[in-house]
Every structure is written in structure tokens, then in C-alpha cells.
Amino acid sequence: QMELEALRSIYEGDVCFRELSPVSFQYRIGESGDPKAFLIEVSWPETYPQTAPVISMDAFFNNTISSAIKRSILDKLMVEVEANLGTAMTYTLFEYAKDNKEVFMENQPVNTVTSASNNISIGTPDVPPSKKKEKKEQLSKTQKRKLADKTDNKGELPRGWNWVDVIK
């Protein structure tokens, strides 16, 4: 199978790519440790690519993603499938998912830091002084968030980026 050879050579050494069988492949979109990473699995029925591949997000890796989000990601991928029927499209689908990762996951509630800091600022009059103090010995929540965004796409996030300060 031409496409199989192509996938093997394109993704050789790519830790995100896994060949489960000669007709079944997994690709992790996002770095490990990225709360918005997800895994898509593409399997080829015998009549592929004349018929659509089977795309699944049932991998255990996705167990924190809401089913609504999975549904919407699969729907968007199926639109791509329709557009590419008859052609080898596994690579196209994986790349499409990579390019649209942020859009796919925009409604996935992951950023506990944001919600925590929002709650803190509501009805807590003594936030400003403690914020000033906090800045000296550690990054403020906003800085952490910026840092998290910055390191999102390349490699691990800094240790403790999503810790929530429960003591307050």
C-alpha cells in the first residue's frame, strides 16, 4: 500500500505517530503534558480511500475530553474526509487536526489556573497587597499563563504551571 509507505516515511521518528496495524494509525495532536492534547485514530476499511476511513477518539488518552468536544472534532474531520474521498488522506487528516488544534479544543475547559484566579479576585478585598508580595517570590497567575501559552507548542510546560494555590 502506497499510503502506508508514505506515512511510515513522513512520520518516521515522530513520537506522536503510532502504527497500530498496517491499516490503523494513531496520532497525538499536542505535546505530552499539554492539557489540550488529544489523540485521533484512523483506520482504513477495505474499500478505503473510495470510502471514508474510520476516525475514532476512543483512546484512553482522550478520557478527559468531553464527549461534545470529541463529537465536534470528529464532525470537522469528517468534513475533510468528504472533501478528500478517493485520495490517500490519512496524512491530510492528521495535519488538519494539528493545524486546527486550538480551534478544536477552544471549548475544552482545561485552564484551572484561569478559573481559580478569577474566583480569587471576586469579593476578596485583600488581593492587591498579596499580589504584590506574590510577584517577588513567584510568577503571577497572568505571567504563568503567558508562560504556559509560550511553551504550549514546544515541549514540556514549566513545572507547576497548573498548580492552584489552595491555601488562600
N, C-alpha and C positions, 0 to 999 in steps of 0.2 A: 504493500500500500504506500503510494507516493506520500500521502499526507503524513503518515506515521513517521517516515524517514525525515520529512521536513521538520516536524515537531521535535523529534529527537535532536536534530542538529541545531535548531533555533534555541531550544531551552537547555541544551547541554550545560551542566554546571549551574543551572538556575535552581536555587534551593526551593523556590516557590512551586516548581513544577514537579508533578509525580505521575508516572505512568503506572496506572493500577493494573492494566492489561493492555494488549495491543489495540483494544477498541475503547478503552476507558481511561480518562485523564482527570487529574485534579490540578487546580491552580489556586494558590493562595494570593489574594489581592491584598497587599499591605504587608508591612514588616511584622515579624512575630513580636508580640508585646504591644502592637498598635491596637487600641480598643476598637478601631473601625475596620480592622482586617476581617476579611471573610474568605470562604473557600468555595469555589464552584467546581462541580464535577460534570464533565461532558462525556457521554457515552454514545457510541455510534451503533445504530441498528443496522441490519444487513443492507438495507436499501439506502443508507446514507451515502453521499450527500443529496441524493434526489429527495429524500425525506429528512425531516428535521432530526438533529441529534437530541438525545435525552439530556436535559440540563437539570442538575439537582443541587440543592443546597442542604441536603440532609446530613452532611458530615457533622460529626460531634463538635468539630471546631466551631460550627456556627450556632451552638446551642444557646448563646447569649443574645442572639439576634432575634428580634421579634418576628413572628410569622408574617405579619403585614409587610415588613421590610423585605423579607425573603421573597414574598409574592411579587412585590413591585420590582425587585431586581430581576426575577425570572421573567416577568412580563416584558421588561425593557430588553432583556436578552433575546426573547422570542421575536421581538420586532426586528432585531438584527438578523436572526435566523431566517425569517421570511425574506428579508432583503437579499440574503446570500444563498438561498436554496440552489442546489445544483453545483455549488462550488465548495471546495475544501474550506471550511470556515472555523475550525477549532481555534486556530491562532487568532483570527479576527475577533472571535468572541472573548478570548482571554484578554486581548489588548483593549477591546472596547470596555470591558469591565475595569481594567486598570485605569484607563483614561477617565472613566466616569465614577471612580470610587467615591469621591466626595459627594457627588450628587446622589448616588445610590444610598449612601449612608447618612444623608443630612438629617434625617428624622430619627435616627437611631440614638436614643438617649444614652450617651456614654460619659459625658464630662461631669463627673460627680463634683469636681472642683468648682465648676461654674455654679452649680445649683447651691453648693454649700456656701460659697461666698455671697451669693445673692441673699440667702436666708440670714446670714450673719448681719448684713447691713440693714435689714429691716428691723426697726424698733430696737436697735441696740445703740444707745446714745454714745457709749464709750468706744466705738470703733476707731475714730480717727487717732486718738493717742496710741492705742495698741498697734495700729497700723504703722505709725512712725517707728515705734520700737521694733516691730517685726522686721522692718526693712533692713535694719542694721545686721541682725544675725541670720536672716534668711530672705529668700526672694519673696516678693509679694505674690498674691494669687495671680494678678494680672501678668507679672513677669513670668511666672511659672507657665501660665497658659501660652504666652508668646513663645517661650522656650519649647513647650510641647508641640506647638504648631511648627516651629522651625525644624525640630528633629523628627517630625512626623514621617517624612518620606525616606530619610536615610538613617537606618539603623535604630538602635535602641533609644528609648526615651530616657532622660536622666532619672536616676534612682529617686523614688519618692515623688515623682511628678504628679501622681494622682492621690497622694495621701490627703486625707481630710483631717483637719485639726479638730479633734473631738473635745479637747479639754475646755475650750472657751465656754 
